[in-house]
Amino acid sequence: MPPEIKKATGVLSRTDKWDHFLARVGYHRAYHRVDPGLYSLGNPTSDSSVFVTANYTLSFDALREALNGENCYILVLDTKGVNVWCAAGKGTFGTEELVSRIGSVGLADIVAHRKVILPQLGASGVAAHEVKKRTGFSVEYGPVRAEDLPDYLLTHQATEAMRRVRFDLRDRAILVPVEVTSSLIWAIPVSIILFVVGGIWLSILALTIFLAGVVLFPLLLPFLPTKEFASKGLFLGIIAGLIVGTAQLSSSNWSQDPIAFGYLIVYPLLVSPWVGFVSLNFTGASTYTSRTGVRKEIFRFIPIIVLMFISGLALLTVLSVANAMGW
């Protein structure tokens, strides 16, 4: 008995949109997935195109929405609920899964042609020549973004713009809510503890790290100097620390105390390493990095981050003792 061809539509329901919202805020991140297999969109025939995607709901929904009005098939690979780009890096959107899925759905018996269309960002995980050799299906790489598919299908030739991997402000801003949600787990309790231990300004330091590393960093990413994420984060952290230190000086009588100006050094040393560390987490969400590049960056900057933070703690201790003794 041939496998079931599931029916899909190109119109997203309220349930689909609610699922997207939950995915964007990081709720049950591993559970936003559809069943792998073959789906029909519209009324496809044996000559209709076959598009391949991941079983992450946002990837699947972006494809079917872009293809609304087309008569085609969608072959969904089992990527464990991970998007195409990340799954290609992990190997789940890969040659073995594609070959296996083509065979398991009996694709050769469903379509007369021998071609599957993959998203460009899945290319790193798929050896097209191996797929051809083992299944008889050739691999065609479509545009980076599903929204460009209607224009692409007119000629099956991607323009330079369709091949360009963009990561503009909108793309970066979309990622902020999920980072905020996951980071609140540490930001809130740390802020409370620091408030109890050291007062309002230490609490503000924790909130500054949260705001700079989780919200401002992705938004300002291309405008921050240097190339490495960690060094970009360190730079942003220094600026944020100086702002907090200056605000504390201007809001108290510290301006009459020369020792107090030492906090303009302490705060950047305390804030900057953590912003740099938090910024490293964003490498997995960006198209700016590679796995080897991230690995090199971690080994290069983690010692610097640790040294800066220890220096900040040491200087903070010295200033606190000096202030307590009335120096």
Phi and psi in degrees as a GROMACS rama.xvg file:
@    title "Ramachandran Plot"
@    xaxis  label "Phi"
@    yaxis  label "Psi"
@TYPE xy
-65.7064  148.959  PRO-2
-60.6884  153.079  PRO-3
-70.3731  136.916  GLU-4
-97.5234  112.085  ILE-5
-77.0263  153.529  LYS-6
-98.4516  131.804  LYS-7
-123.831  159.471  ALA-8
-123.054  161.318  THR-9
-93.5919  4.93221  GLY-10
-111.009  126.704  VAL-11
-82.3675  136.418  LEU-12
-87.8819  174.096  SER-13
-63.0828  -35.7036  ARG-14
-63.0341  -41.2963  THR-15
-61.6772  -44.8622  ASP-16
-67.2677  -35.9669  LYS-17
-65.9062  -39.745  TRP-18
-60.7485  -40.2239  ASP-19
-62.5965  -42.3631  HIS-20
-61.5059  -46.1093  PHE-21
-62.9655  -37.7621  LEU-22
-65.5531  -40.0981  ALA-23
-67.8876  -27.5851  ARG-24
-97.7631  4.78661  VAL-25
82.357  19.2826  GLY-26
-80.8788  120.719  TYR-27
48.8259  61.4188  HIS-28
-58.8035  -27.849  ARG-29
-88.924  1.59615  ALA-30
-114.239  12.8322  TYR-31
-95.8398  82.8395  HIS-32
-145.959  157.262  ARG-33
-114.127  165.264  VAL-34
-70.0082  133.57  ASP-35
-64.1245  156.765  PRO-36
139.688  -164.205  GLY-37
-106.716  132.046  LEU-38
-121.083  147.095  TYR-39
-107.303  140.663  SER-40
-121.782  124.385  LEU-41
74.2474  -137.039  GLY-42
-127  75.771  ASN-43
-71.9061  154.32  PRO-44
-117.04  -174.234  THR-45
-68.2747  -14.0006  SER-46
-97.6478  -1.20207  ASP-47
-73.0286  153.119  SER-48
-70.2861  154.657  SER-49
-120.068  120.191  VAL-50
-106.609  142.989  PHE-51
-113.703  137.018  VAL-52
-148.12  -178.966  THR-53
-91.1071  165.256  ALA-54
-93.2433  22.6279  ASN-55
-79.2788  129.882  TYR-56
-58.2489  -38.5506  THR-57
-67.3342  -35.1604  LEU-58
-69.1831  -48.0536  SER-59
-62.0943  -44.2124  PHE-60
-69.9173  -36.3218  ASP-61
-62.7769  -38.2225  ALA-62
-69.9057  -49.8039  LEU-63
-68.2989  -30.8826  ARG-64
-69.9554  -39.2146  GLU-65
-66.4781  -29.2183  ALA-66
-94.832  11.0639  LEU-67
-56.4928  126.16  ASN-68
99.4107  -13.6201  GLY-69
-88.5984  151.514  GLU-70
-104.382  107.643  ASN-71
-158.214  177.483  CYS-72
-114.309  147.851  TYR-73
-121.756  118.937  ILE-74
-97.4612  114.596  LEU-75
-99.5254  120.648  VAL-76
-87.2586  154.9  LEU-77
-85.3794  95.5526  ASP-78
-103.814  15.3881  THR-79
63.5518  32.0647  LYS-80
76.429  22.8599  GLY-81
-109.537  143.546  VAL-82
-65.3556  165.978  ASN-83
-56.4116  -51.1183  VAL-84
-62.5624  -50.0054  TRP-85
-67.5945  -38.4678  CYS-86
-66.0284  -34.6956  ALA-87
-63.3023  -39.3212  ALA-88
-67.9111  -34.1816  GLY-89
-82.129  -18.2829  LYS-90
97.3935  -4.94662  GLY-91
-78.3603  -31.3103  THR-92
-92.2236  81.5603  PHE-93
-143.178  -176.734  GLY-94
-59.2178  -48.2117  THR-95
-62.6771  -45.091  GLU-96
-66.8527  -39.2088  GLU-97
-66.0792  -45.4424  LEU-98
-61.5725  -46.2658  VAL-99
-62.4052  -41.3677  SER-100
-71.678  -36.8862  ARG-101
-60.1079  -39.4332  ILE-102
-73.4348  -42.0815  GLY-103
-68.1815  -29.4224  SER-104
-90.694  -4.2796  VAL-105
65.6072  42.3174  GLY-106
-60.7093  -34.5488  LEU-107
-62.5502  -24.4135  ALA-108
-91.1011  -8.99342  ASP-109
-99.4921  -37.3057  ILE-110
-116.506  150.007  VAL-111
-83.8027  -27.6761  ALA-112
-84.5293  178.165  HIS-113
-134.831  65.6371  ARG-114
-149.613  137.029  LYS-115
-122.306  143.961  VAL-116
-106.863  120.459  ILE-117
-109.658  153.718  LEU-118
-69.333  145.412  PRO-119
-58.1318  -37.3788  GLN-120
-69.6373  -6.03763  LEU-121
-92.9254  -1.43618  GLY-122
-62.8054  -32.6967  ALA-123
-67.2691  -18.3981  SER-124
-100.884  -6.53555  GLY-125
-120.944  127.148  VAL-126
-94.1571  99.404  ALA-127
-59.0399  -38.6598  ALA-128
-65.8769  -33.0383  HIS-129
-71.7981  -38.3661  GLU-130
-62.4536  -44.3553  VAL-131
-61.518  -44.3454  LYS-132
-64.3326  -39.3318  LYS-133
-92.7406  -20.2349  ARG-134
-122.998  -20.4626  THR-135
86.4137  -5.13462  GLY-136
-94.5184  129.311  PHE-137
-85.0514  155.719  SER-138
-107.089  127.665  VAL-139
-115.841  130.544  GLU-140
-96.7684  120.131  TYR-141
-82.2176  -165.723  GLY-142
-72.2491  169.484  PRO-143
-63.3015  -45.7372  VAL-144
-105.469  137.252  ARG-145
-60.8387  -31.6613  ALA-146
-62.6313  -19.2975  GLU-147
-88.5346  -3.40309  ASP-148
-60.9924  -42.4647  LEU-149
-54.8142  -42.5308  PRO-150
-71.8815  -38.2201  ASP-151
-61.4982  -39.6911  TYR-152
-70.7599  -12.3891  LEU-153
-68.0078  -33.017  LEU-154
-129.812  -14.5891  THR-155
59.2537  27.8431  HIS-156
-124.361  121.656  GLN-157
-83.2754  134.468  ALA-158
-77.3648  170.477  THR-159
-59.9369  -38.4325  GLU-160
-65.2341  -35.8691  ALA-161
-69.2144  -27.682  MET-162
-86.5907  -13.9357  ARG-163
-77.8189  130.965  ARG-164
-88.1045  110.163  VAL-165
-98.1286  152.407  ARG-166
-147.333  63.7379  PHE-167
-82.2809  -173.834  ASP-168
-58.5321  -42.2485  LEU-169
-62.6244  -43.3158  ARG-170
-61.4789  -40.9471  ASP-171
-73.3152  -38.474  ARG-172
-65.8104  -33.5789  ALA-173
-60.9461  -29.4699  ILE-174
-82.0351  -13.9336  LEU-175
-63.2216  -46.7832  VAL-176
-56.0259  -41.8951  PRO-177
-68.233  -34.3795  VAL-178
-69.4435  -38.2986  GLU-179
-62.6373  -47.0182  VAL-180
-60.0323  -46.2917  THR-181
-71.0684  -29.9878  SER-182
-83.1475  -21.8746  SER-183
-61.1299  -22.6816  LEU-184
-59.544  -37.0641  ILE-185
-100.166  -29.6956  TRP-186
-65.0968  -43.6499  ALA-187
-68.4029  -53.1724  ILE-188
-64.0028  -37.6255  PRO-189
-64.1659  -40.9471  VAL-190
-62.389  -41.4412  SER-191
-65.7647  -45.239  ILE-192
-61.6185  -45.536  ILE-193
-65.8903  -32.9969  LEU-194
-65.0535  -43.1908  PHE-195
-66.6242  -40.9127  VAL-196
-77.7972  -45.053  VAL-197
-127.452  -0.0821348  GLY-198
100.238  -176.285  GLY-199
-63.3998  -35.5898  ILE-200
-74.5936  -32.5625  TRP-201
-68.3973  -36.1941  LEU-202
-63.2523  -40.1751  SER-203
-63.3142  -33.3428  ILE-204
-60.1973  -44.2369  LEU-205
-63.1982  -42.8767  ALA-206
-66.8553  -31.4604  LEU-207
-66.7328  -42.6322  THR-208
-59.298  -45.5491  ILE-209
-60.1465  -50.7849  PHE-210
-64.4987  -45.3818  LEU-211
-69.5594  -46.6575  ALA-212
-77.038  -34.289  GLY-213
-97.3188  -33.9452  VAL-214
-104.897  -56.4124  VAL-215
-70.8553  -37.7431  LEU-216
-57.3122  -53.7946  PHE-217
-62.0365  -34.1771  PRO-218
-70.6129  -35.4202  LEU-219
-97.5855  2.86815  LEU-220
-43.4013  -55.4309  LEU-221
-73.01  -11.5481  PRO-222
-96.4927  -11.6009  PHE-223
-79.7681  140.585  LEU-224
-69.0069  166.318  PRO-225
74.8093  171.877  THR-226
-102.828  -36.8125  LYS-227
-74.2582  144.586  GLU-228
-63.3316  -42.0828  PHE-229
-62.5869  -44.2975  ALA-230
-69.6822  -34.1179  SER-231
-60.6699  -44.3195  LYS-232
-65.2959  -39.6678  GLY-233
-61.699  -42.1234  LEU-234
-62.2518  -47.7232  PHE-235
-62.8808  -37.735  LEU-236
-65.9997  -37.3706  GLY-237
-62.8581  -45.1071  ILE-238
-62.5744  -44.599  ILE-239
-63.6183  -41.6625  ALA-240
-63.7921  -40.1972  GLY-241
-63.814  -38.6638  LEU-242
-64.0837  -44.0434  ILE-243
-65.5153  -44.0035  VAL-244
-61.6892  -43.1626  GLY-245
-64.4727  -39.9619  THR-246
-63.8643  -39.7091  ALA-247
-67.7642  -40.9867  GLN-248
-61.7679  -41.8662  LEU-249
-76.017  -16.6273  SER-250
-100.221  5.57433  SER-251
-141.382  -175.591  SER-252
-89.0274  17.088  ASN-253
-61.2783  -25.9596  TRP-254
-61.1993  -16.8071  SER-255
-90.0811  -3.72352  GLN-256
-116.04  109.961  ASP-257
-57.7943  -33.0535  PRO-258
-61.8065  -31.9387  ILE-259
-60.7705  -28.0796  ALA-260
-68.2257  -15.0088  PHE-261
-64.6137  -22.5007  GLY-262
-70.5054  -17.6506  TYR-263
-69.3873  -17.2282  LEU-264
-95.3504  -40.0556  ILE-265
-62.7042  -49.308  VAL-266
-61.8577  -45.4239  TYR-267
-60.3013  -36.0023  PRO-268
-68.9418  -29.395  LEU-269
-84.8661  -37.751  LEU-270
-80.7741  -45.0415  VAL-271
-57.7992  -45.1324  SER-272
-60.8087  -39.2375  PRO-273
-72.0492  -37.6118  TRP-274
-64.4331  -40.3597  VAL-275
-62.2  -40.9197  GLY-276
-67.6275  -45.1063  PHE-277
-62.8927  -36.8025  VAL-278
-63.6117  -31.5079  SER-279
-60.6924  -30.0715  LEU-280
-64.3381  -24.2416  ASN-281
-77.4448  -9.39436  PHE-282
-61.1348  -32.0197  THR-283
-73.5488  -13.3862  GLY-284
-103.761  -1.77612  ALA-285
-108.535  151.756  SER-286
-90.2411  5.22788  THR-287
-83.4453  -12.6267  TYR-288
-122.563  167.443  THR-289
-128.837  163.719  SER-290
-63.3173  -40.7772  ARG-291
-68.0283  -37.5209  THR-292
-65.077  -41.87  GLY-293
-64.1333  -41.6173  VAL-294
-61.568  -44.0944  ARG-295
-63.8158  -39.8968  LYS-296
-64.5303  -40.9612  GLU-297
-62.0503  -48.7116  ILE-298
-66.683  -27.5208  PHE-299
-80.3859  -39.2921  ARG-300
-101.37  -20.7566  PHE-301
-59.1425  -44.1922  ILE-302
-60.3717  -37.5529  PRO-303
-65.7615  -43.3314  ILE-304
-60.4289  -45.3959  ILE-305
-64.2915  -44.421  VAL-306
-62.2215  -42.4619  LEU-307
-62.9741  -43.2481  MET-308
-68.0703  -42.0446  PHE-309
-62.3368  -40.5151  ILE-310
-62.5272  -40.626  SER-311
-64.1922  -42.9112  GLY-312
-63.7583  -41.4795  LEU-313
-63.1089  -45.1748  ALA-314
-67.6629  -36.9814  LEU-315
-62.2319  -40.1821  LEU-316
-63.4223  -44.4214  THR-317
-61.8286  -45.7627  VAL-318
-65.8934  -38.453  LEU-319
-65.1236  -42.7763  SER-320
-65.1233  -44.0142  VAL-321
-62.6692  -39.9965  ALA-322
-67.8529  -38.866  ASN-323
-67.5733  -32.0732  ALA-324
-88.9592  -1.98963  MET-325
74.7918  26.7841  GLY-326
